[in-house]
Amino acid sequence: MLEIHGLESSYPGFTLGPITTTVRRGEFATLVGTNGSGKSTLLRSLLGLQTLEAGGAEWDGLPIPERNPALLSLIGYVSDSPKDVLPEFTAQEYWSYCRKAHERVRRTRIDGAMDRARRLAERLDFPLGQSSPLGALSLGTTRKAQIIGALLAEPDLVILDEPFIGLDFIAARSLEVLLRELVAEGTTVLASSHDLNLTSRIADQLIVLHAGGIVLDRPVRELGGAEGLEPAIIDALGSHGKAALS
């Protein structure tokens, strides 16, 4: 399972933490929060992409922020920016690069990785016939390539920062179904999102951040579905949440 314990990080004008939570193996946790609440900072910090000041995160007992390549090869990560790809590469070149990087770390061939990439492309309606570099593609199309690159090596843990940004309705629903299938197969998913309806459909756990701290961490089933999530979040946000509705 994913364990985050006492994690603290900061940059000028903002402090995150201490953050402590657990996401069980084979479950989907959604990270929700107001703009600037620390969602992206938390995801980057637990992966070691942001300097930690205290605490850390572990996947099945192994520390993630230490940037152990073998461990990171078991994690699929999609940042909140589609610019975090190799913009001069075509999608096929980018996916091949991702495959080779995983194979180098795992010291074994990942059979079927490119076939899996093509199947994912078909599901997400990615235009396999085009040969433009990623930097020349639209936001949504680049986002699809980014997601495919993160999933082609069949990671045990998937961390997604606003994965639905830029996706059209069909691709968004296809990704939703895909993520539900991954969780059913035992993959653990932690994803940030602003879509409470989506959270009510696919998430097992709701984690709400505000001003760098967790204000709510509950199983979704205990909150009563889509109708119950918004009141629970507003209540957890206290005066800030109530002021937003006044």
C-alpha positions, -999 to +999 in steps of 0.1 A: +000+000+000+009+037-003+018+052+030+025+089+034+037+099+069+044+133+082+054+146+048+064+183+048+076+205+019+075+242+011+084+269-013+082+307-009+048+316+003+035+281+008+039+252+032+026+217+027+020+194+056+025+175+077+006+151+055-002+116+068-025+092+050-027+057+036-041+044+003-047+007+003-035-016-026-060-020-053-080+011-044-086+045-060-080+076-039-091+110-052-072+142-041-095+172-040-088+208-030-092+244-037-067+261-061-034+264-044-042+239-017-011+218-024-024+189-045+004+190-071+030+198-045+019+167-025+021+144-056+055+158-066+068+156-030+059+120-024+077+111-056+108+130-046+104+156-073+102+183-047+125+187-017+111+172+015+117+189+048+103+161+069+085+128+066+082+108+034+062+082+015+065+044+010+052+020-015+049-015+001+074-004+027+100+010+003+107+048+004+096+065-028+112+099-024+147+084-024+143+081-062+152+044-064+150+036-101+137+000-096+109+012-074+100+042-096+097+017-125+067+003-107+050+037-106+032+054-135+031+092-131+013+119-151+020+155-141-005+183-144+013+197-175+013+181-209+046+199-215+063+172-193+070+150-223+098+150-249+083+176-273+106+167-302+095+131-302+066+116-320+042+096-298+056+063-310+091+075-303+081+087-268+064+054-260+094+035-272+116+057-250+094+050-220+096+013-227+133+012-230+137+033-198+116+007-179+135-022-194+168-008-186+159-004-149+141-037-146+169-054-166+143-074-185+123-070-217+087-058-213+069-080-238+040-064-254+046-029-242+042-013-276+012-034-284-003-022-251+005+014-260-014+010-293-044-006-276-045+022-251-042+047-280-072+031-297-092+032-264-084+069-258-089+078-295-053+088-300-045+093-338-019+067-344-015+076-380-001+111-373+037+117-372+039+152-358+061+157-327+043+159-294+052+196-291+030+203-321-001+185-309-031+198-291-034+199-253-058+169-252-039+148-278-006+154-259-023+145-227-034+111-242+002+104-252+014+113-218-011+089-201-003+061-225+034+065-217+027+062-180+006+030-183+024+010-210+047-008-185+017-019-164+027+000-132+016-012-097+009+024-085-005+051-108-002+088-097-022+112-118-023+150-115-055+162-131-055+135-158-087+146-174-074+181-183-079+188-220-096+154-228-128+154-248-159+138-234-154+104-252-117+102-242-125+112-206-151+085-203-128+060-219-101+069-193-126+066-165-134+030-176-098+022-180-089+034-145-117+014-131-104-017-149-069-011-135-082-009-100-102-040-104-070-058-115-052-047-083-035-014-094-035+014-069-044+048-082-040+083-066-054+111-087-062+147-082-095+159-096-121+187-094-149+165-107-170+153-077-193+133-099-164+114-113-150+109-078-183+094-066-183+069-095-148+056-093-130+065-061-128+045-029-112+072-009-116+110-008-087+131+005-094+169+007-066+194+010-068+230+020-040+255+028-014+227+027-032+203+051-057+174+050-091+185+062-110+154+052-099+118+046-128+093+043-141+063+023-164+076-004-191+051+005-194+067+039-202+101+023-233+091+004-222+093-032-222+124-054-249+142-033-230+137-001-195+147-013-200+184-018-216+190+016-189+170+033-162+189+015-178+223+022-181+214+059-145+202+060-134+235+045-152+253+073-156+291+069-137+291+036-161+266+020-192+284+034-179+318+022-176+305-013-213+298-014-225+330+002 
